Amino acid sequence: MKQFETVLPEQYEALKKQANYTSSWRERLDAVEKLSAFQHDKVVDLLRNRMQHDKVYKVQLAAYEALVAFGEEEEKPAPARFDIIKGTDKIFLRVKKSLPENHTVVDFADKLKRMRLDVFDAYEGDKGKQFMDWLEERWVKL
């Protein structure tokens, strides 16, 4: 059985902040992975929160796997079946309307990233390599 540290890591407050950083799923995933070596009540609570509330499934899954490794009985999170952020179409429409009529999907993606990095980041993390194809599909339908 794997041994875990049972004290809080010295950098706990910084990792906690990083784990809740809404504009970067990669930062949240990195924090979850670092915290998964420390079996402490505060870490367990933080990981449970990420597992239950993160918008990006990869982060949810990493938190779940850490909790299970700690011996916690958790139900594995399921990937989102619909939009992971409420009102996505309204957000996308607002971005599209802010651009010139003949803009490209790349222009749209750049503007979305500038206007709503949290939305861009969450969907990029969720969709992975298919992100730009998915975004173009949504953009065409607007």
Phi, psi and omega in degrees: 000138182291140177265137179240152171293143180250005176255160175291140175292151179305323184269024184306311183299319178293319179292325177298314178299315180297321181294339181253009182288107189290341185267007179207104177295330179294320177295317179296316179298317179300316180296316179300316180296319179293319181290340184292356176268357186238106181271084181230149183306317180295322178292317178302315179298316181295316179295321178297320177298314178297318181298319185275333191236353181292145180282338185258123185301324180300322179289316178303314183295318178298319178295316177302312182297323177294316180297316179297319178298330177285349182095008178285141177267108183231150173273131182297130179293149177259145177299149179298139180268338182233204179299135180278345177234124182298136177078024182303315181299322178295319179298311181299319180296319178298319179294314182299318181293339181277356182256159176298157185303323185263029181289162179257171177295329177293318175301316180299313180298316179298316181292320177300317180297322179286319184280319184220072180303324180300318180290312178305310184296316182298314181287325177298318177293321182288319187270339179062226184296338180273003186306307184294323176297316179297316181297319179296320177302313181294320182296318180297322183286343183293000000 
